[in-house]
């Protein structure tokens, strides 16, 4: 009797929960179908808009190739990749229409192209249409003091939607690392999509920083001191990494700029059969034309740093290490050195960062020994590298480091961070010979700088010769070959006139 009552009660509970669950399932199903219909309708509208635009401009036979690069006027290594990629495609597909989605609304398209010539010595042979986006502020890190990765990624979806509604391309290439735009252009825009990944939005190294409760520019001290907050952030990072892997896997072609980036992207995106290393183009020939001799025309030595003024570049480490070097100078015999920090500023945050670095120099009492050169033209950069003895780099896990390769081509001895692309791809022995130096701490940098400056001219010349011999794999010509081979899959189904 008791057993029968128990079964009856259980059946009653099941009927009760079913009565609650069944309507919910129906509602969820209806919502899913409604959402699918809406998304399909949006895709049809976008395709119709694209067709009308082509018809009105009589461009039925022209393929539209678009690059998503909201900071195309920034002047960094990523921008050099953009312009070289455009130049390579224009050579092979001269009849195509080329579009760059940018948020640089304070300049004209002509000014952007002139900047590419001044900063990178790159001149495009065919016109480029610039689609100026008004919502770039949605991907600014300053807008998201907390949950920055998630905020910027969601913001990039809205920015990508603004781009897509203004121009629907045939081929879409994200050349700046906004992976969350890929599903948008692939599934709503109906585009062939590709990615050039300079640096993964999240990496296993970032997860390890949080897991080990280490302080970093992306891991505040108050979080590292609190085990509960550290666990919450670790969960957030793991969830974000899963979503990042899903959106990245939408890419039909994936290009990465180094062995370090390759390892992380393979782990996160699971797209090994679509992923290739395409080393970024470095203007090595221009610098190789500089005669290789002991450069010093004055008793002092010039140390240069080339890189955008972003927090991850860790310019404060360079300045503090240089301050230690100047202290060592008192007891050493080498002449007084001078540090020149060369880089691009993208926005007010970067400009504020430069002012903070100037204050740091003043606090350390070395303001007369340090110069800042912001957004300088290519010819001026070349002049500095021509005279420099040491090229400094301090970013932890730098994805690649175009500035390092340019320094090596110019005959500057590299002192880079012992991690990432510099360690795995650039500052590596060539035929068994040393090509540069690696360091991690302030003291390590200061000691290595002192060691380099204390070398004889002949010893430095040998290292510079080794470095020059090792960098042919990073030339513009090599980039064009590997880039075009990688993106060829995107154009198989598109009809376009080639050269």
C-alpha positions as CSV (number, residue, x, y, z in Angstrom):
1,X,0.0,0.0,0.0
2,X,2.8,2.4,1.0
3,X,4.7,1.5,-2.2
4,X,1.6,2.2,-4.3
5,X,1.2,5.6,-2.6
6,X,4.8,6.4,-3.3
7,X,4.5,5.6,-7.0
8,X,1.3,7.7,-7.1
9,X,3.1,10.6,-5.5
10,X,6.1,10.3,-7.9
11,X,3.8,10.2,-10.9
12,X,2.0,13.3,-9.6
13,X,5.3,15.1,-9.2
14,X,6.4,14.2,-12.7
15,X,3.1,15.4,-14.1
16,X,3.5,18.7,-12.2
17,X,7.0,19.3,-13.5
18,X,6.0,18.3,-17.0
19,X,3.1,20.8,-16.9
20,X,5.6,23.5,-16.0
21,X,8.3,22.4,-18.4
22,X,6.3,21.6,-21.5
23,X,5.0,25.1,-22.1
24,X,8.5,26.4,-21.5
25,X,9.9,24.0,-24.1
26,X,7.2,25.1,-26.6
27,X,8.0,28.8,-26.0
28,X,11.8,28.1,-26.4
29,X,11.1,26.3,-29.6
30,X,9.0,29.0,-31.0
31,X,11.6,31.6,-30.0
32,X,14.4,29.6,-31.7
33,X,12.4,29.3,-34.9
34,X,11.5,33.0,-34.8
35,X,15.1,33.9,-34.3
36,X,16.2,31.7,-37.2
37,X,13.7,33.3,-39.5
38,X,14.8,36.8,-38.4
39,X,18.4,36.0,-39.0
40,X,17.6,34.4,-42.4
41,X,15.6,37.5,-43.3
42,X,18.5,39.8,-42.3
43,X,20.8,37.8,-44.5
44,X,18.5,38.0,-47.5
45,X,18.1,41.8,-47.0
46,X,21.9,42.2,-46.8
47,X,22.4,40.2,-50.0
48,X,19.7,42.2,-51.7
49,X,21.4,45.4,-50.6
50,X,24.7,44.1,-52.0
51,X,23.1,43.2,-55.3
52,X,21.5,46.6,-55.6
53,X,24.8,48.4,-54.8
54,X,26.6,46.3,-57.5
55,X,23.9,47.0,-60.1
56,X,23.8,50.7,-59.4
57,X,27.6,51.0,-59.8
58,X,27.8,48.5,-62.7
59,X,30.2,46.3,-60.7
60,X,28.6,42.9,-61.4
61,X,31.9,41.3,-62.4
62,X,33.9,42.9,-59.6
63,X,34.6,41.1,-56.3
64,X,34.6,43.2,-53.1
65,X,37.4,42.4,-50.7
66,X,37.1,44.0,-47.3
67,X,39.5,44.3,-44.4
68,X,38.3,45.1,-40.9
69,X,40.9,47.3,-39.3
70,X,39.4,50.0,-37.1
71,X,42.8,51.6,-36.3
72,X,44.3,51.5,-39.8
73,X,46.0,54.9,-39.3
74,X,47.8,53.8,-36.1
75,X,51.2,53.2,-37.6
76,X,52.1,50.0,-35.9
77,X,53.2,46.6,-37.2
78,X,49.6,45.4,-37.6
79,X,49.0,48.3,-40.0
80,X,52.0,47.3,-42.0
81,X,50.5,43.9,-42.5
82,X,47.3,45.5,-43.7
83,X,49.0,47.6,-46.4
84,X,51.2,44.9,-47.6
85,X,48.3,42.5,-47.8
86,X,46.3,45.0,-49.8
87,X,49.3,45.6,-52.1
88,X,49.7,41.9,-52.7
89,X,46.0,41.3,-53.5
90,X,45.9,44.3,-55.8
91,X,48.8,42.8,-57.8
92,X,47.0,39.5,-58.2
93,X,43.4,40.8,-58.4
94,X,43.6,44.3,-60.0
95,X,40.0,44.3,-61.1
96,X,38.6,43.8,-57.6
97,X,37.1,46.5,-55.4
98,X,39.0,47.0,-52.1
99,X,37.4,48.2,-48.9
100,X,38.9,49.0,-45.5
101,X,36.5,49.4,-42.5
102,X,38.1,52.0,-40.2
103,X,37.2,54.1,-37.2
104,X,39.7,56.8,-38.0
105,X,37.0,59.4,-38.7
106,X,39.2,62.4,-38.0
107,X,41.2,61.9,-41.2
108,X,40.4,61.4,-44.8
109,X,41.1,58.3,-46.9
110,X,43.9,60.2,-48.8
111,X,45.6,61.1,-45.5
112,X,45.5,57.5,-44.4
113,X,47.1,56.4,-47.7
114,X,49.7,59.2,-47.4
115,X,50.5,58.0,-43.8
116,X,51.1,54.5,-45.1
117,X,53.7,55.9,-47.5
118,X,55.4,58.1,-44.9
119,X,55.5,55.5,-42.1
120,X,56.0,52.3,-44.1
121,X,57.2,53.3,-47.5
122,X,54.2,51.4,-49.0
123,X,52.2,52.9,-51.9
124,X,49.2,51.1,-53.2
125,X,48.7,50.8,-57.0
126,X,44.9,50.8,-57.0
127,X,42.2,52.8,-55.2
128,X,40.8,51.8,-51.8
129,X,37.4,52.7,-50.5
130,X,37.3,53.6,-46.8
131,X,34.2,52.9,-44.8
132,X,34.4,55.2,-41.8
133,X,32.7,53.7,-38.7
134,X,31.2,55.9,-36.0
135,X,31.1,53.4,-33.2
136,X,34.8,52.6,-32.7
137,X,34.5,53.8,-29.1
138,X,32.7,50.5,-28.4
139,X,36.0,48.6,-28.7
140,X,38.1,51.1,-26.6
141,X,39.4,49.4,-23.5
142,X,38.8,52.5,-21.5
143,X,35.0,52.0,-21.9
144,X,35.3,48.7,-19.9
145,X,37.1,49.1,-16.6
146,X,35.9,45.6,-15.7
147,X,35.3,42.6,-17.9
148,X,37.4,44.3,-20.6
149,X,37.8,41.3,-22.8
150,X,34.1,40.6,-22.9
151,X,33.1,44.2,-23.3
152,X,35.5,44.8,-26.2
153,X,34.4,41.6,-27.9
154,X,30.7,42.4,-27.6
155,X,31.5,46.0,-28.7
156,X,33.2,44.6,-31.8
157,X,30.0,42.8,-32.8
158,X,28.1,46.1,-32.9
159,X,31.0,47.7,-34.7
160,X,31.1,44.8,-37.2
161,X,27.3,45.2,-37.7
162,X,27.8,48.9,-38.6
163,X,30.5,47.8,-41.1
164,X,28.4,45.1,-42.6
165,X,25.3,47.2,-43.1
166,X,27.4,49.8,-44.9
167,X,29.1,47.4,-47.3
168,X,28.6,43.7,-47.8
169,X,31.8,42.2,-49.3
170,X,32.4,38.9,-51.0
171,X,35.6,38.3,-49.0
172,X,36.0,39.5,-45.5
173,X,39.4,39.5,-43.7
174,X,39.7,40.5,-40.1
175,X,43.3,41.9,-39.9
176,X,43.2,43.2,-36.4
177,X,42.0,40.4,-34.1
178,X,38.3,41.0,-33.8
179,X,37.2,37.4,-34.0
180,X,33.7,38.0,-32.8
181,X,32.9,39.7,-36.1
182,X,33.6,36.5,-38.1
183,X,30.2,34.8,-37.5
184,X,28.5,38.0,-38.4
185,X,30.1,38.3,-41.8
186,X,30.0,34.6,-42.5
187,X,26.5,33.7,-41.6
188,X,24.6,37.0,-42.0
189,X,26.8,38.5,-44.7
190,X,27.3,35.3,-46.6
191,X,31.0,36.1,-47.0
192,X,34.1,34.0,-47.3
193,X,36.0,35.0,-44.1
194,X,39.6,35.0,-43.2
195,X,41.7,36.1,-40.2
196,X,45.2,37.4,-39.7
197,X,45.9,36.9,-36.0
198,X,48.6,39.0,-34.5
199,X,47.8,38.1,-30.9
200,X,45.1,35.9,-29.5
201,X,42.4,37.8,-27.5
202,X,43.0,35.3,-24.7
203,X,45.7,32.8,-24.3
204,X,46.7,29.9,-22.0
205,X,49.4,32.2,-20.7
206,X,46.8,34.7,-19.5
207,X,44.9,31.8,-17.8
208,X,48.1,30.8,-16.1
209,X,48.7,34.3,-14.8
210,X,45.3,34.3,-13.1
211,X,45.6,30.7,-12.0
212,X,48.9,31.4,-10.3
213,X,47.6,34.8,-8.9
214,X,50.4,36.8,-10.5
215,X,50.1,40.5,-10.9
216,X,50.1,41.7,-14.5
217,X,48.8,44.6,-16.7
218,X,45.6,42.5,-17.2
219,X,45.5,41.1,-13.7
220,X,45.1,43.7,-10.9
221,X,46.8,43.3,-7.6
222,X,43.5,43.4,-5.6
223,X,42.4,40.3,-7.5
224,X,45.6,38.4,-7.0
225,X,45.4,39.0,-3.2
226,X,41.9,37.6,-3.0
227,X,41.6,33.8,-3.7
228,X,37.8,34.0,-4.3
229,X,38.1,36.8,-6.8
230,X,40.9,34.9,-8.6
231,X,38.8,31.8,-8.9
232,X,35.9,33.9,-10.3
233,X,38.2,35.5,-12.8
234,X,39.6,32.2,-13.8
235,X,36.1,30.8,-14.5
236,X,35.3,34.0,-16.5
237,X,38.5,33.5,-18.5
238,X,37.8,29.8,-19.2
239,X,34.2,30.6,-20.4
240,X,35.5,33.4,-22.5
241,X,38.2,31.2,-24.0
242,X,35.5,28.6,-25.0
243,X,33.4,31.3,-26.7
244,X,36.5,32.8,-28.4
245,X,37.3,29.3,-29.7
246,X,33.8,28.9,-31.2
247,X,33.8,32.3,-33.0
248,X,37.4,31.8,-34.3
249,X,36.6,28.4,-35.7
250,X,34.2,30.2,-38.1
251,X,37.1,31.4,-40.1
252,X,37.6,29.7,-43.5
253,X,41.3,30.7,-43.5
254,X,43.4,31.4,-40.5
255,X,46.8,33.1,-40.7
256,X,49.0,33.6,-37.6
257,X,52.2,35.7,-37.3
258,X,54.5,33.5,-35.3
259,X,55.1,30.1,-33.7
260,X,53.9,31.4,-30.4
261,X,50.6,32.6,-31.8
262,X,50.2,29.4,-33.8
263,X,50.4,27.2,-30.6
264,X,47.7,29.3,-28.9
265,X,45.3,29.5,-31.9
266,X,45.6,25.8,-32.6
267,X,44.7,25.1,-28.9
268,X,41.7,27.5,-28.9
269,X,40.2,27.5,-32.4
270,X,40.8,23.8,-33.3
271,X,41.3,24.7,-37.0
272,X,44.7,23.0,-37.7
273,X,43.8,22.2,-41.3
274,X,43.0,25.9,-42.0
275,X,45.8,27.5,-40.1
276,X,49.2,28.7,-41.4
277,X,52.1,30.8,-40.2
278,X,52.5,33.9,-42.3
279,X,55.3,36.0,-40.9
280,X,54.5,39.7,-41.0
281,X,56.2,41.7,-43.7
282,X,59.3,43.7,-42.6
283,X,60.9,46.3,-44.7
284,X,64.2,44.6,-44.5
285,X,65.6,45.7,-47.8
286,X,65.3,49.4,-47.0
287,X,67.4,48.8,-43.9
288,X,69.8,46.3,-45.5
289,X,70.9,49.2,-47.8
290,X,72.4,50.8,-44.7
291,X,76.2,50.1,-44.7
292,X,77.2,47.7,-42.0
293,X,80.0,49.3,-40.0
294,X,80.6,50.5,-36.5
295,X,78.2,53.4,-36.5
296,X,79.4,55.6,-33.8
297,X,80.2,59.1,-35.0
298,X,80.1,60.5,-31.4
299,X,81.5,59.2,-28.1
300,X,78.1,58.1,-26.8
301,X,75.8,55.2,-27.7
302,X,72.2,55.4,-28.9
303,X,69.6,52.9,-27.6
304,X,66.2,52.8,-29.3
305,X,62.9,51.2,-28.7
306,X,60.4,50.8,-31.6
307,X,56.8,50.0,-30.7
308,X,53.4,51.5,-30.1
309,X,52.8,53.1,-26.8
310,X,50.5,50.4,-25.4
311,X,50.5,49.0,-21.9
312,X,51.6,45.5,-22.9
313,X,54.8,46.9,-24.5
314,X,56.0,47.6,-21.0
315,X,58.0,50.8,-21.7
316,X,58.4,51.4,-17.9
317,X,60.7,48.3,-17.8
318,X,62.9,49.8,-20.5
319,X,63.1,53.1,-18.6
320,X,63.9,51.5,-15.2
321,X,66.5,49.2,-16.7
322,X,68.1,52.2,-18.5
323,X,68.2,54.1,-15.2
324,X,70.1,51.1,-13.7
325,X,72.4,51.2,-16.7
326,X,73.2,54.8,-16.1
327,X,74.1,54.0,-12.4
328,X,76.4,51.3,-13.6
329,X,78.1,53.8,-16.0
330,X,79.7,55.5,-13.0
331,X,81.8,52.5,-12.4
332,X,82.2,51.4,-16.0
333,X,84.4,52.8,-18.8
334,X,81.8,53.0,-21.7
335,X,80.5,56.5,-22.7
336,X,77.2,57.9,-21.7
337,X,74.3,56.3,-23.6
338,X,71.0,57.9,-24.7
339,X,67.6,56.2,-24.9
340,X,65.1,57.1,-27.6
341,X,61.5,55.7,-27.4
342,X,59.9,55.6,-30.9
343,X,56.3,54.6,-31.3
344,X,52.8,55.4,-32.5
345,X,49.9,56.8,-30.5
346,X,46.4,55.6,-31.5
347,X,44.3,57.8,-29.2
348,X,44.2,59.9,-26.0
349,X,44.9,56.9,-23.8
350,X,48.2,56.3,-25.6
351,X,49.1,60.0,-25.4
352,X,48.4,59.9,-21.6
353,X,50.6,56.9,-21.4
354,X,53.5,58.8,-23.0
355,X,53.0,61.6,-20.5
356,X,53.2,59.1,-17.6
357,X,56.4,57.7,-19.1
358,X,57.8,61.2,-19.2
359,X,57.0,61.6,-15.5
360,X,58.7,58.3,-14.7
361,X,61.8,59.6,-16.4
362,X,61.7,62.7,-14.3
363,X,61.1,60.8,-11.1
364,X,64.2,58.7,-11.9
365,X,66.2,61.7,-12.7
366,X,67.0,60.6,-16.3
367,X,64.7,63.0,-18.3
368,X,67.7,64.5,-20.0
369,X,68.9,61.1,-21.2
370,X,65.6,59.9,-22.7
371,X,63.7,61.2,-25.8
372,X,60.2,60.4,-27.1
373,X,59.5,60.3,-30.8
374,X,55.8,59.9,-31.4
375,X,54.3,59.0,-34.9
376,X,57.5,60.0,-36.7
377,X,57.8,59.4,-40.5
378,X,59.6,56.4,-41.9
379,X,62.7,58.4,-43.0
380,X,63.3,59.6,-39.4
381,X,62.8,56.1,-38.0
382,X,65.5,54.9,-40.5
383,X,67.9,57.6,-39.4
384,X,67.6,56.6,-35.7
385,X,68.1,52.9,-36.5
386,X,71.1,53.8,-38.6
387,X,72.8,55.4,-35.6
388,X,71.6,53.1,-32.8
389,X,73.8,50.5,-31.1
390,X,71.1,48.6,-29.2
391,X,67.4,48.0,-30.0
392,X,65.3,47.4,-26.9
393,X,62.1,45.3,-26.6
394,X,60.4,44.5,-23.3
395,X,56.9,43.0,-24.0
396,X,56.2,39.7,-22.3
397,X,55.0,37.2,-24.9
398,X,55.2,39.6,-27.8
399,X,53.4,37.8,-30.6
400,X,56.1,38.7,-33.2
401,X,57.9,42.0,-33.2
402,X,58.4,43.7,-36.6
403,X,60.4,46.4,-34.9
404,X,62.9,43.8,-33.8
405,X,63.4,42.6,-37.3
406,X,63.8,46.1,-38.7
407,X,66.4,46.8,-36.0
408,X,68.3,43.7,-36.9
409,X,68.2,44.6,-40.6
410,X,69.5,48.1,-39.8
411,X,72.5,46.6,-38.0
412,X,71.2,47.3,-34.4
413,X,71.9,44.7,-31.8
414,X,68.7,43.4,-30.3
415,X,67.9,43.0,-26.6
416,X,64.5,41.5,-26.4
417,X,62.2,39.8,-23.9
418,X,62.9,36.1,-23.3
419,X,59.4,35.0,-24.4
420,X,57.0,34.7,-27.3
421,X,57.9,35.4,-30.9
422,X,61.3,37.0,-30.2
423,X,62.4,33.9,-28.3
424,X,60.9,31.3,-30.7
425,X,61.2,33.0,-34.2
426,X,63.4,36.0,-34.3
427,X,66.4,36.2,-31.8
428,X,67.5,32.6,-32.6
429,X,70.9,31.4,-33.7
430,X,71.7,31.5,-37.4
431,X,74.0,28.7,-38.5
432,X,75.0,28.3,-34.9
433,X,75.9,32.0,-34.5
434,X,74.4,34.5,-32.0
435,X,72.0,37.0,-33.5
436,X,71.0,39.0,-30.4
437,X,70.3,38.8,-26.7
438,X,67.3,38.0,-24.4
439,X,66.4,39.2,-20.9
440,X,63.5,39.4,-18.5
441,X,64.2,41.5,-15.4
442,X,65.3,45.1,-14.9
443,X,68.7,43.9,-13.6
444,X,69.0,41.4,-16.5
445,X,68.3,44.1,-19.1
446,X,70.8,46.5,-17.4
447,X,73.5,43.9,-17.2
448,X,73.1,42.8,-20.8
449,X,73.1,46.4,-22.1
450,X,76.3,47.0,-20.2
451,X,77.7,43.8,-21.7
452,X,76.9,44.9,-25.2
453,X,78.3,48.4,-24.8
454,X,81.5,47.0,-23.3
455,X,82.1,44.8,-26.3
456,X,84.7,45.7,-28.9
457,X,83.5,47.1,-32.2
458,X,84.6,43.9,-34.0
459,X,82.5,41.7,-31.6
460,X,79.4,43.9,-32.2
461,X,79.9,43.9,-35.9
462,X,80.0,40.1,-36.0
463,X,76.6,39.8,-34.1
464,X,75.1,42.4,-36.4
465,X,76.3,40.5,-39.5
466,X,74.8,37.3,-38.1
467,X,71.4,39.0,-37.4
468,X,71.3,40.4,-40.9
469,X,71.9,37.0,-42.5
470,X,69.0,35.5,-40.5
471,X,66.1,37.8,-41.5
472,X,65.5,37.1,-45.2
473,X,62.5,34.9,-44.1
474,X,60.8,38.1,-42.9
475,X,60.9,40.1,-46.2
476,X,58.0,41.8,-48.0
477,X,58.5,39.4,-50.9
478,X,58.2,36.3,-48.6
479,X,55.1,37.7,-47.0
480,X,53.4,38.2,-50.3
481,X,54.1,34.6,-51.4
482,X,52.9,33.0,-48.1
483,X,49.9,35.4,-47.7
484,X,48.5,34.8,-51.3
485,X,49.0,31.1,-50.9
486,X,47.1,31.1,-47.6
487,X,44.1,33.2,-48.8
488,X,43.7,31.4,-52.2
489,X,41.0,29.3,-50.7
490,X,38.8,32.4,-50.1
491,X,38.7,33.2,-53.8
492,X,38.0,29.8,-55.3
493,X,34.3,30.4,-55.4
494,X,34.5,34.1,-56.4
495,X,34.6,35.3,-60.0
496,X,37.3,38.0,-60.4
497,X,39.7,39.0,-63.0
498,X,43.3,38.3,-62.2
499,X,46.4,39.9,-63.5
